[in-house]
Amino acid sequence: MGFELSVILAYAIGLILLYVVGWILLIPIKWLVKLIWNGIIGGIMLLMLNFIGGFWGIYLAINPVTALITGLLGVPGVILLLILKYIV
C-alpha cells in the first residue's frame, strides 16, 4: 500500500517540468510588461519634448511607434526620431 519509488519519481519529474514550463512562459510576460512600461515612459518623454521644444518649433508626433522607439532607446531614440523627421 505504500508509495513505490517509480510513483514518487514520476511526481518529482512532473513538478520539475511544471516549474520549467512556468518559468519559460513567464519570461515573455516580463518582456511584454517592460515593453509597455518603456512605451509609457517614451510617451512622457515625447510629451515633454513637444512642450519644451514647442518654443523653438521642435515637435514629434506621439503615437505608439514613436513612444516605443523612445521607450526602448531612451534619449538616443528621441534624437533618432528628430533626425529622421528632419531628414525625411
Phi, psi and omega in degrees: 000347180284166179288139176274159181298324181293325178291316179296317178297320179297317177297319180296315179295321177298318178294320178295317178296320177298319177297315181296315179296317177299319180294318180296321180285336182283330183299311179297329178294320177297319178296319180295316178297318179295320179296317179294316179299315179295326176296320178294315178300317178299319177297320178294319178297319179293321178299316178294320178298316180294323180291311182285318181288345179300333179293332181250007179080020179258123178207157176227143177293141177258110175217172183302324182292311181293325179295319180289322177297315179294320180294322181285318186261345180074218181300319175300330177294320177295316179297318177300315180295322178296316179297315180297323181295316185276345175275317184274000000 
